[in-house]
């Protein structure tokens, strides 16, 4: 009887050993596949990054190259001589400082107004109960499907009727709200726990006080996302400022690029120098605030 028990124990131990070895092999196989997946994803990300960065790098090379070198045969990945002559030409020919200041002023005011309106509208759609709330929200989202070009005539008539054509406000006011920003803010506010809002309401706080003192301090990632998206959109906006502004002293940098390009003998090195001046602030801004940018999208439920 004892011998039979010993044989059974040995068989069970061998079986468990085989199962344990199989589990170890499966675990090692999964780890190997995971490492291979990480390598492939890293490789793909590196290739995509190079494709995205190369136009910016090429603009940098042309901006610091002597004039005419861009038309020489062959592909030059580095200037034969580093020069600041192109930047000097740009500052001599066109009012770059005025254009840069116009872009900063318009972008700052548009961003402040848009973020403020989007936050209030997003909070209203997420936390207030009123008749027709869902219908109004769907109608706001539907405006995202309307091309900007389709409403430019109406915008032009409205701006002209208000007497602000050819001024900063003619560019600022039509862009003082964005449907996507309202949607993003609503999704963010829905993710805030109801217990926080209810606790503030029990303490006697109204909606405006709850928004300012309870909800707004939690919205730093959302505010960062809305600020970056709105500022980048306003900074790069071309079509509407081209229509709404008729004084070259009020031009923004994108319109200034077109103005410089349309000269009788366009200097592409100088054009790339001005393009670099226009692009660099947004690149630096995104690099410094990309952490908040990713957090805002993640907490808003946008994948």
Secondary structure, DSSP 4 states (H G I P E B T S, - for coil): -HHHHHHHHHHHHHHHHHHHHHHHHHHHHHHHHHHHHHHHHHHHHHHHHHHHHHHHHHHHHHHTSPTTGGGSSS--SS-SS---HHHHHHHHHS-HHHHHHHHHHHHHHHHHHHHHHHHHHHHHHHH---TTHHHHHHHHHHGGGS-GGGGHHHHHHHHHHHT-TTSHHHHHGGGS--HHHHHHHHHHHHTS-HHHHHHHHHTT--HHHIIIIIIGGG-HHHHHHHHHHHHHHHHH--HHHHHH---GGG--HHHHHHHHHTSTT--HHHHHHHHHHHHHHHHHHHHHHHHHHHHHHHHTT--
